[in-house]
Amino acid sequence: MNKIFTPQNLLSILDYVKEGVQIIDHRGTIVYCNPATAQLDNVSRVEAEGRSILEIYPSLTEETSTLLQVIETGEPIFDVQQTFVNYLGHKIITTNSSIPLKEKGKVIGALEISQDITQVKALSEKLVDLQRKLYRGEKHESDESKGTAKYTFVDIIGRSREIQRLKTRALKAANTPSSIMIYGSTGTGKELIVQSIHNASDRRNQPFIAQNCAAIPATLLESILFGTVKGSFTDAEDRSGLFELANGGTLFLDEINSMPIELQAKLLRVLEEHSIRRVGDIRTRPVDVRIIAAMNMDPLQAVDQHHLRSDLFYRLSVVSLRVPDLRERKEDIPYLVAFFIKKFNKRLQKKVQGISKEVIEIFNAHQWPGNVRELEHIIEGAMNILEDDLIHEEDLPYYIQDRMRLRGIQEGMEDHLSLRERLQSVEKQLIEKALGDTNKNVSKAAKQLAIPRQTLQYKMEKFKIK
């Protein structure tokens, strides 16, 4: 064995792993636990190592301990949720992957990697409980609106052909019961479209439930979606999932390509059979839920990269809508700017009238990688610091200003310039940037530009740069 990969060195490496790592021998005695495990279990390593795992975790048994199951069967176990009470009486919920350790084919111990999901599970269940109270009888009977979707098609700003076409197709889709797949880059406003579809449908007075599939650990997502029955796993309770809460309404599954493949198969079965089965249950429960799914990548690309089952893609894409990037509909920028200025004037108690001509040119030249969300944040940021009734170039984020200087924004505004004049314009901007970066230190600026100091001084005099 390489001298680097000695058992002692490997154990030292595990000391710095953020997940809990624990090793037991064939008798169930803890021979190693890293600091993350000790912190998770609220017990010192000195107390844990050398003692039986059932002594440190009195709530576990030989049947419920994933480590002891692996010792018994010799087979690995992956991504299993386990609830236990540790040595000090604290309830812990983890996701465990346990692997047998063998020597000459004989099991001599087991290694387990644990991820603490106690707080995530508690917060997820609290969210479901709050939604249950909201949608199942605790609203006043005269309040017909049970959904939480607040946006309508009126809130979708833009007059471009792309956005008008999207609104027309989405409005038509709202009047059907079919599943919808929406895709578009981050920040384009996919949930705005989803909520507008729900509020334009005949389900508008029924629940609207949204769940980001990437925000919940895979082991929890199934129980959050489908619910649980008492005894399905340790500490499990009878609890309805999001499908039951959304019954009669709309369930929006964002970033569906982050959902585990095996769970996608169960989702497909729900779409086909219109019924769900709680985790650990033997009976099915009918549900009437419209599914709208979204992702920030091309669905066909997600299928090719095995992030999305092809059969689920075809089932969800009965209606398929793509939200265009902002750079594809730049003619909508003035209307979006006016909307955001009005919004933040009210919130920040300002009286901003608009943006300067230079900012208009910058916005038209910018490629908007963050889309509408980026534009909104730029307007909000500028309105927090400006001292005028117009947003000027100096009010924009530094990265916008730098990017525009490097691209030579003035070239686009001065089409009458000759090639020589354009090159000189770019050269002047690069010199000004270098001087700005070096706090007007000529020697450092010359070094950054990779030219002699005397040459830089000559050019500064030529371009009248102080």
N, C-alpha and C positions, 0 to 999 in steps of 0.2 A: 504493500500500500504506500502511496505517496506520503511523505512525511507531513504534508500539509493536512491531509485528510485523516488524521488520527481521531479516535473516538472522543478524546478530550477536547480537541479543537472543534469538532462538530457540535458537541454539547455547548461549547462557548458561543458558537454562532447562534444556536437556538435561544440563548439567553437574550438576544436582541430582536427576536421575532415578535411582532406585535400580537399575533394570535397565540392562544394558549396551547402549549405542547406538553404532553404528559406521557410517560413511559411506565408500564408495569411489567413485572416478570410473570411467569406462568402460574404463580400462586395468587396473583392479584395484588402483590405488594408494590407500592409506588417506589420506583427506583430513580425517577427524575421528573421534575416539573419545572418549567421555566418561570421567570418572574411574572410573565403575563398570566399564567395559570394561578400562581399564588395570589396575585392581586384580584383576579376574577373570583376565586373561591374564598377570598378574605381569610387566608390561612398562610402562615409562613412556610417556607420551603423546609425549614428544619423540622417543623411539626409534621409535615406531610410525608416527606421521603422516609422510607423504611416502615411505613404503616400500611395496613390494608386499605384498599380503595373504598371498601364498604364501611370502614371505620371513619374515614374522612367525609364520606358522603352517605350518611345513615339512611337517607330516603331512597337510595338505590338498592336494587337486589341483583342477584346473578342474572335474572331474566331481563331486567330493565337497563342494566349498565351496558353501553355499547362496547366498552373495552373488554368486559368479561365475555360478552357474546362472541367477540372476535377470537378470544383465547379458546373458547369452546368449539367454534366451528372452523377456525383457521382461514376464514374468508373475510375479505375487507368489507367495510360498510362505509358508504359515502353519503354526506349531506343529510344526516338524520337529526331531526329536532329532538332534544332531550331536556326535560324539566326535572330539576332536583333541588333538594335543600342541602346547603353545604354544612360544614362542621359547626358554624356559628348560627345556624337556623335561618339563613337568608335564602330565599327562592331565586334560583338562577335558571335562565333559559338559554341554551346554546344550540348551535348547529355543529355537529360532530362528524369528522371523518376518521375512522379507526382502521389501522392496518396491522396485520399480524407480523411479528418478527420471527423468522425461522432460521434454524441452523440444521443443515443436513436433512431438510424436510420436516423437522420437528418444531412445533411452536414453542418458543422460549419466552415469549412476551408479546406485547402489543404497544403500538404508538398511536396517540390520538391528537388530532389538531382540532381545537374548539374556537368558535367565534361567538362572542357574547351578543345575543340579540334581545336581551331582557327588556331594555328601554324601547327598542324599536317595536317589539311586539306589544308592549304596553301602550305606546302611542298609537299604533295602528288600531288596536282594539278600542281605544278611547274614541278614535275618529269614527269607527263603525258604530259605536254606541251613540255618539252624538247625532250621527246621520239617522239612526233608527228612531231616536226621539223626535227628530225633525220631520221625518216622513211618515211615521206610524202613530198618528193620533194625538200628538202634543201640540199641534198647531190649531188655532181657532177654526172652527168649522166653517166660518164665513170666508176664511182665507183660501181662495181657490188655487192659488199658485203654490204648488208644493215643490217645484223645481228650484234649483239654485243657479240655473243658467240666466245670466243678466243681460247678455248681449243679443242684439238682433241685427238683421241685415242693414239697418240704418246706421249702425255703428261701424260698418266697414267702409273706410274712407278711400275714395279714389274714383277717377273717371276714365282711366285707361281702358283700352279694349280688353286687356288681359283680366283685369279685376271685374269688369262688367260681365265678361263671359263666365268667370268663376261664380259670381253671385247668381247669374241666371241658372246655371246648371245646379248649384247647391239648392236654390229655391225649389226647383223641380224635384230634386231628390228628397227634399223635406216631406213631400206629400206621398212618399212610398214607405212601406214597412221594411224595405231591403237594407242589408248591411252596407256600410260605406267605409271606404279606405281613403284617407287623406294623407298626402305626403307633401313635404316642403321643407326647406332649410330652417334651421333654428332662427327664431325671431320673426318669421313671416306672418304669424298670427293664425296658426292652425286651430287653436281652441276657440278663437273668435268665430271662425267659420262653423265649428262644431256646435257651439252654443246657439248660434243663429239658426242652424238647421233644426235643433230641438225646439226652439221657441216658435218656429214657423210650422211645426208639425202638429198633428192632432194629439201628440203626447205632451204638449206644452204645459199642461196643468199637472203632470205626473213628475216623479223624481228625475233629476238629472244628476248622475253620479260620475265623477271623474277619478281615474286612478292612473298614476304614472307607473308603468310596469318596471321601470329601472330604479324606482325609489324604495322598493321593498325587497328584502332578501328572498331568493327563490323559494326557500323552504317555508316562508310565511305567506307568499303570494297566493298559493292554492287555498289556504284556510281563509284568507281575507276575501277572496273572490267567491268561494263556494260555502264557507261556514264550516262549523265543526259540530260534532255530537259528543256528549259526555262519555269519557272513557276511550275516545279514539286514540289518544295518547296521554301521557302523564299530565295531569292537571287540566285536561281539556274540558270545556264546558259546552253546553248547548248554546250555540251562537250562530245567528244568521250571517251570511256573507253579503257582498255587494250586489250579487245577482238578485237575491231576494229583496234587498232594499230598493233596487232599481225596478222592481216588478211593475210593469205597466208603463215604464218610462224609458230612459236612454242611459246606457252605460258607455262612457267614453274611456277607451283604453289607449293611453298615450305611450309612445315608444314600445309598441307591441313587439318589435323585433328584439327587445331585451328579455322577453318572457322565455323561460326554459322550454326547449323543444318538447319535452314530455308533457308539460302543462299545456302547450299549444294543442296537443292531440285531444286533451280533455275539453278545451275550449271549443274545438271543432265539433265534438260530440254534442255539446250544449247547443251550438248553432243548428245542428241537424235535428236534434230531438226535442228542443225547446223545454228541456228539463235539466235540473242540476242534482247532484248527489253530494251532500255534505261530507267532509273528510271523516271517514270512519263509519259512515252510515250505509245501510243496505237498501234503503228505499229512495226513490227519486221524488223530486218536488217540481211540479210544472212552473215555468216562469215565462213571462211575456216581456222580453227585453229587447230593445233595438241596440245593436252594437255598432258604434262608430270607432274605428281604429285609426291611429295616426303614427307616423314615423318621420324622422328627419333625413331619410335616405330613400333612394329609389327602391320600391318594393321588389322589383325584379333583381336588383343587385343584392338585396337582402336574401332573396331565395337562392341566388347563385352562391352566396357566401355562407349558406346554411344557418342564417339567423332567423329565417322564417320558413315554415313548412309550405311547400308549394300548394298542397290541397287547402290549407287555411287561407293562403293568399287568394286563391280563386274564389273561395267561399265569402271572404270579406270584401273582395273587389267587385261586388255586384254593381256598385256605383263607385267609380274612382275619380277623385278630384286632386288636382295639383295646385298648391298655392304658389304663385310666382315669386321669385326673389325681387327685392326692391329695385335692383339694377335693371330688371326687365321692364319696369314700369315707372321710369324716372319722371314721367309727366305727372305722376301723382304726388311727387314730393311737395310742391307748393300747398296742396290741400292738406297733406299730413302735417306740414309745418304749422299752418294756420290752426289746425285742430289742437296740436300739442301746445302751442303758445296760449290759446284760449284756456286749455286745461290747467296749465301751470300758472297762468295769471291768477286764476281763481284760488289755486292751492297756495301759492306763494305770496298772494296779495300784491301782485306787480301790475304794471300797465305797459307791457311790452307791445309794440305795434307790429313788429315783423323782423325780417333779416335784411342785411345790407346786400348790395349788388355783388360784392366780392364773395360773400357767403353763398349766395345763389349759385355762382360759378363753381365754387368749391363743391357744393352738394351735387351739382350736375356731373362733375368730373369724378367724384368719389365712387368706388365700386360697392360699398355697403355690404361688407361680409357679415355684419350683424343684423342686416335687414331693418325692418321697421322698428324693432326694439332698440337697435343702435341709434337710429334717428331720434327716437323719443328720449333716450338717455342723454344724447348730445344737447338737445333743446333744454331739457331740465337742468343739466349742468351749467349751460351758458346763462340761463336765467337766474341761477343762484349767485352769479358773480358779476354780471354786467352792471354798468353804471349809467346806461343810456336806455332809450326806448327802442333801440334796434340792436340785434345781435350782430356783432362784428367778428372778423376773422380772429382777432386776439382773444375772443371769448370762447373759441372752440378748443377742444382737447388738444394737447401737444402733438399727439400722434397724427391728427388730421393735418395740422399746420406743417409738420415735417414732411409728411407724405406729399402734400401739394407742392411744397418747395422743390422736392426732389424730382417730381414729375414735370416741373416747369409749367405750372398752371397758366402763367402769363402767355406762354406760347399759344395756347388754345384761344386766348382772348385777343391776340394780336396777329391775325392771320396774314396781315399785309407785310410782315417783316420778312426780310430775305434770310437765306440760310445762315449767312455770317452773323446777322443781327440776332437770330434765334440762338446760335451757339454762344454768343457773347452774353445773352440774357441768362442762359443756363449757367454759364461760368460765373457770372456775378452772384447768382443765387447760391451756388456752392461755396463761394468765398464767404458770403454773409453767414451762411450756416456754420462753416468752420470757425469763424470768429465768434459766433454766438456760443458754440459748443466749448470753446476754450476761454470764455470770459474775456474776449478781445485781446488775447495774448498772441501777437503776430508770429513769434517763433513757433509756438505750439500749433497754431493754425497752419503754418507752412509745412510743418512735419505731417500733420493730418492729411493735407492735400498732396503731400509727396512732391513739393516744389521748393526751390531755394527761397530763403527769406527775402532776398532782394527782388526776386521775381514777383513774390506776393505783394511787396510794397509798391512795385511798379503798377501792378494790376489794380491795387486799391486806389492809387492816384488816378489811373485811367478811368475806372468806373465811379470815381468820386465817392469812395467808401471811407468813412471816417473811422 
